[in-house]
Amino acid sequence: MNAPLLPWLALASAFTLLPVQAQTMTTADVLVGSYTQGTSKGIYRLAFDSQTGKLDPQPRQVIDSENPSWLTLSKDQRHLYVVNENGPGQADATGKVSSFAIDGKTHQVTPINQVQSRGDEPTHSSLSPDQRFLFVANYAVHPEPGGVLAVIPVGKDGKLSGVVQTETHPASHVDAERQASSHVHSAVPTPDGKYLVASDLGADRLFVYRYDGSKEKPLEAAKVAFVELPPGSGPRHLLFSADGKHAWLTLEMAAQVAVFEYHDGTFKQTQQVDLKGDAQKNGAGGLHASPDGKFLYVANRGDANELLVFSIDKASGKLKEIQRRSVEGKEPREFSFDPSGKFVLIANQKSNAIVTVKRDPKSGLLGDTVQKIDFDSPSDFKFLSGK
């Protein structure tokens, strides 16, 4: 009597296994950086399900690191570089940069080495296209000594050497408190690999450097050495379009986005878009283009605490606002698209939470909140490709 039931039992077992297999195929690892003045230990490796849009709050790994506020991955994702945003008054008063190895199969993260950043509060970093140097933006909250752009050699094994070049910039002094000195907020290579562009909030300028990876000190001022921006605007983060013809820049203090045409080290501004809404205090933050390059997403902090969505005109790079959406928290330090492009993760630094919202890839619009998890002072996300 039992024999005829065996095929049905086997079939039932197969169906029971399917959800587990599907979940494995849709799960990605994401590295989360944070500030460690509270309970956070540093970097967390979490599992994210691109089918449900949910993070597993139980970490797969916790990597001890002091204030790892910005994460940079190598092209092959075998190495991770972290700015340790330390400065005066903190547990560690010295700005540093750390390197880690990432196992290609397990994504286990292990430390390689750490060097000083030669400045206070390093807040951003990027790799040269040839992966030979790491460019570090030392923001420096206090006017003395002020912000510094630092250049750090990177070995093929991911090991960092000491800083080989530093650059400083004159402040604009338009805002007596926030622009008394240089505050380098980001350093981004151009898509053609020929230049590096440093956004200096304290100077109201973009500084353009020609890059030559064959030299010990690889940066020198370009022919057009800087881009003048509106007084008191406070440039923060720069993003290039995938084709390298356009660029968008958040102006933190003015709560605006500047749009540029870009060609061979030169920028021509074509548009300036306000982020300001009903909130009294605004502050432009991170910005990212959608995976298909059709939409731009910008964080507006201050009292606004929202993400703005813009459609991008492909020919001109100009922006048209299509949505404002609350981040359901305070101070969205950074945000990221998941690998499927159907969800956005938001690091709400000052409300200690990661919020995930749905995204419609066709319209670009942000939808319902999928998940909100407690997380102390999140600051950045980097997704790792499949194992």
C-alpha positions in Angstrom: 0.0 0.0 0.0 2.9 2.4 0.7 4.8 1.9 -2.6 2.5 4.1 -4.7 3.0 7.0 -2.3 6.7 7.1 -2.7 6.7 9.2 -6.0 4.4 11.7 -4.4 6.6 11.9 -1.3 9.6 12.5 -3.5 7.8 15.2 -5.4 6.7 16.9 -2.2 10.3 16.9 -0.9 11.4 18.5 -4.1 8.8 21.3 -3.7 9.9 21.7 -0.1 13.5 22.4 -1.2 12.6 24.9 -3.9 12.1 28.0 -1.6 15.5 27.4 0.1 17.2 27.1 -3.3 15.5 30.2 -4.6 16.4 32.2 -1.5 20.1 31.2 -1.9 20.1 32.4 -5.5 18.6 35.8 -4.6 20.7 36.5 -1.5 23.6 38.9 -1.8 26.1 40.1 0.8 26.2 43.8 1.6 28.9 45.5 3.6 27.7 48.3 5.9 30.0 51.0 7.3 29.2 53.0 10.4 30.3 55.4 13.0 31.6 53.8 16.2 31.0 56.5 18.9 28.1 54.5 20.1 27.5 50.7 20.1 28.6 49.9 16.6 31.8 47.9 16.1 32.6 49.1 12.6 31.8 47.1 9.4 29.0 44.6 9.2 28.5 41.9 6.5 24.7 41.3 6.2 22.7 39.1 3.9 20.1 40.8 1.6 17.3 39.0 -0.2 16.7 40.7 -3.5 13.4 38.8 -3.8 11.8 40.1 -0.6 13.9 43.3 -0.2 14.9 42.4 3.3 18.1 42.4 5.3 18.9 39.7 7.8 19.6 41.7 11.0 21.9 38.9 12.2 25.3 39.7 10.8 27.3 37.1 8.9 30.4 38.9 10.0 31.4 41.9 12.2 34.7 43.5 11.4 36.2 45.7 14.1 37.2 49.1 12.7 37.1 52.7 14.1 34.6 54.9 12.3 34.7 53.2 8.9 32.4 55.8 7.3 33.2 55.2 3.6 33.8 51.9 1.8 35.7 51.5 -1.5 35.9 48.2 -3.3 38.6 47.2 -5.8 37.4 46.3 -9.4 37.6 42.6 -8.7 36.0 43.0 -5.2 38.9 41.1 -3.6 40.0 44.2 -1.6 38.2 46.7 0.5 39.5 50.1 1.5 38.0 52.0 4.4 38.5 55.6 5.6 38.6 55.7 9.4 36.9 59.1 10.0 38.8 59.8 13.2 39.8 63.3 14.5 40.2 65.4 17.6 38.0 64.6 20.5 37.4 61.0 19.4 38.7 57.7 20.8 41.3 57.7 18.1 42.3 61.3 17.1 44.2 60.3 14.0 42.7 59.9 10.6 43.5 56.6 9.1 42.8 54.3 6.1 42.5 50.5 6.4 42.7 47.8 3.8 41.1 44.3 3.9 41.1 41.2 1.8 37.7 39.7 0.7 37.5 35.9 0.0 36.1 35.4 -3.4 34.1 32.3 -2.4 32.9 33.1 1.2 33.2 36.9 1.3 35.0 36.6 4.6 36.8 39.9 5.3 40.2 39.9 6.9 42.5 42.9 7.7 45.6 43.6 5.6 47.1 46.8 7.1 46.4 50.4 8.1 48.1 53.8 7.4 47.6 57.3 8.5 45.5 59.6 6.1 47.6 62.7 6.9 44.6 64.6 7.8 41.6 64.8 10.2 38.2 63.1 9.5 38.9 61.4 6.2 35.4 61.1 4.7 35.7 59.7 1.2 38.0 57.7 -1.0 38.3 56.3 -4.5 40.7 54.2 -6.5 42.5 55.3 -9.6 41.3 53.4 -12.7 44.6 51.5 -12.8 44.1 50.5 -9.1 47.5 51.8 -8.2 46.5 54.7 -5.9 43.8 55.5 -3.4 42.7 59.1 -3.3 41.5 60.2 0.2 39.5 63.3 1.0 40.4 64.5 4.5 37.4 66.7 5.4 38.8 68.1 8.7 36.0 69.6 10.8 38.3 72.2 12.5 39.9 75.0 10.5 43.3 74.1 11.8 45.0 72.4 10.0 42.0 72.2 7.5 41.2 69.7 4.8 43.8 67.7 2.8 43.6 65.6 -0.4 46.0 62.6 0.1 47.4 60.0 -2.3 48.2 56.5 -1.1 49.9 53.8 -3.2 48.1 50.5 -3.3 50.0 47.2 -3.8 48.6 44.3 -6.0 48.1 42.4 -2.8 45.9 45.3 -1.4 48.5 46.5 1.0 48.6 50.3 1.5 51.8 52.3 1.6 52.2 55.7 3.3 50.9 58.9 1.8 53.1 60.1 -1.1 51.4 63.3 -2.0 49.1 65.9 -0.3 47.2 68.8 -1.8 45.5 71.7 0.0 43.3 74.5 -1.2 42.5 78.1 -0.3 39.2 78.6 1.5 36.5 80.9 0.2 35.6 82.3 3.7 32.1 83.1 2.5 30.6 81.3 5.5 32.8 82.3 8.5 32.1 79.1 10.4 32.0 76.4 7.8 34.4 77.8 5.2 37.2 79.1 7.3 39.5 76.5 5.7 39.6 73.8 3.1 37.2 70.9 3.6 37.9 68.2 0.9 34.7 66.2 0.8 35.3 63.8 -2.1 37.9 62.9 -4.7 36.6 61.2 -7.9 38.5 60.1 -11.0 37.1 61.1 -14.4 35.7 58.2 -16.5 38.5 58.5 -19.0 41.1 58.0 -16.2 43.0 61.1 -17.1 42.0 63.4 -14.2 41.0 63.5 -10.6 38.4 66.0 -9.4 38.3 67.0 -5.7 35.2 68.7 -4.3 36.1 71.2 -1.6 33.2 72.4 0.5 35.4 75.0 2.2 36.7 76.5 -1.1 33.5 76.6 -3.2 35.5 74.9 -6.0 36.1 71.7 -7.9 39.9 71.2 -8.2 41.0 69.3 -11.3 44.3 67.3 -11.3 45.9 65.5 -14.2 46.7 61.9 -13.3 49.8 60.0 -14.3 50.1 56.6 -12.6 53.7 56.2 -13.7 54.9 59.0 -11.4 55.6 58.7 -7.7 53.4 61.8 -7.1 50.7 61.1 -9.7 48.8 64.4 -9.5 49.5 67.8 -11.0 47.1 70.7 -11.5 45.3 70.5 -14.8 45.4 73.4 -17.4 42.1 74.5 -16.1 42.9 73.9 -12.4 39.5 74.5 -10.9 35.8 75.1 -11.4 34.4 78.2 -9.6 31.1 77.5 -7.9 28.5 79.9 -6.4 29.8 81.6 -3.2 28.8 79.7 -0.1 27.4 76.7 -2.0 29.7 74.1 -0.4 30.3 71.3 -3.0 30.1 67.8 -1.7 29.9 64.8 -4.0 30.5 64.5 -7.8 29.0 61.9 -10.1 29.7 61.3 -13.8 27.3 59.8 -16.3 28.2 56.4 -17.6 29.2 57.8 -21.0 31.4 60.4 -19.3 29.7 63.4 -21.1 27.9 64.8 -18.1 28.4 65.3 -14.3 26.2 66.1 -11.4 27.4 67.8 -8.2 25.7 68.2 -4.9 26.1 71.6 -3.3 25.6 70.8 0.3 25.2 74.2 1.8 23.0 75.6 -0.9 20.9 72.4 -1.1 21.3 72.2 -4.9 22.5 70.0 -7.7 24.7 71.5 -10.4 24.7 69.9 -13.8 27.7 70.0 -16.1 28.8 69.1 -19.6 32.2 67.4 -19.3 35.0 67.0 -21.8 38.7 66.3 -21.2 39.2 67.9 -17.9 36.8 70.8 -18.4 33.3 71.5 -17.0 30.6 73.7 -18.4 27.6 74.2 -16.1 24.2 73.8 -17.8 21.7 73.7 -14.9 21.3 74.3 -11.2 18.4 72.5 -9.4 17.0 73.4 -6.0 16.4 70.6 -3.5 14.7 72.9 -1.0 11.1 72.1 -0.2 9.1 73.0 2.9 11.8 72.3 5.4 13.7 75.3 6.9 17.0 73.5 7.0 18.3 71.6 4.0 21.6 69.9 3.1 22.4 68.1 -0.1 24.2 64.8 0.5 24.8 61.6 -1.5 23.7 61.1 -5.1 23.5 58.0 -7.3 22.2 57.3 -10.8 19.9 54.3 -11.4 21.6 51.2 -12.9 20.1 52.1 -16.3 21.3 55.7 -16.1 17.8 57.1 -16.6 17.2 58.5 -13.1 19.2 60.5 -10.5 18.6 60.1 -6.8 19.7 62.7 -4.3 19.6 62.8 -0.5 18.4 66.0 1.1 19.3 66.1 4.8 18.8 68.8 7.4 15.1 68.9 8.4 14.0 67.6 5.1 15.3 64.1 5.4 14.1 62.9 2.0 15.3 61.4 -1.3 14.6 63.3 -4.5 14.2 61.5 -7.8 15.0 63.2 -11.1 14.6 61.9 -14.6 17.8 62.5 -16.7 17.7 63.9 -20.2 20.1 61.6 -22.0 21.3 64.2 -24.5 21.9 67.1 -22.1 22.2 65.4 -18.7 19.7 67.9 -17.4 17.3 67.0 -14.6 13.6 67.0 -14.0 12.2 66.4 -10.6 9.6 63.6 -10.5 9.4 62.6 -6.8 10.2 63.5 -3.2 10.1 60.8 -0.7 10.7 60.8 3.1 13.5 58.5 4.3 11.5 57.9 7.4 14.4 58.8 9.6 17.1 61.4 10.2 20.3 62.3 8.3 20.4 59.9 5.3 24.2 59.7 5.2 24.2 57.4 2.1 22.0 55.1 0.1 22.4 52.3 -2.4 20.5 50.2 -5.0 20.4 46.5 -4.4 21.7 44.3 -7.3 18.2 43.8 -8.7 17.6 47.6 -8.9 14.2 47.1 -7.3 15.1 48.3 -3.8 17.0 51.2 -2.2 18.7 50.9 1.1 19.0 54.1 3.1 21.5 54.7 6.0 19.7 57.0 8.4 22.7 57.9 10.5 21.1 60.0 13.3 18.0 57.9 13.8 20.1 54.7 13.9 18.3 52.7 11.3 18.5 51.2 7.8 15.4 51.7 5.8 14.6 49.7 2.6 12.1 51.0 0.1 10.7 49.5 -3.1 11.7 51.0 -6.5 10.0 50.7 -9.8 12.9 50.3 -12.4 10.6 51.5 -15.3 9.3 54.8 -13.7 12.1 55.3 -11.3 9.6 56.1 -8.5 10.2 55.0 -5.0 7.4 53.0 -3.4 6.5 51.3 -0.1 8.8 50.8 2.8 9.8 47.1 3.0 11.8 47.0 6.1 13.3 49.2 8.9 16.0 47.7 11.1 17.8 49.2 14.1 21.4 49.8 13.3 23.7 52.2 15.2 25.0 55.2 13.0 25.0 53.5 9.5 27.0 55.4 6.9 27.6 53.5 3.7 26.8 50.3 1.7 28.7 48.2 -0.7 27.1 45.1 -2.3 29.3 42.2 -3.2 28.8 40.2 -6.3 27.6 36.6 -6.1 29.8 33.9 -4.7 
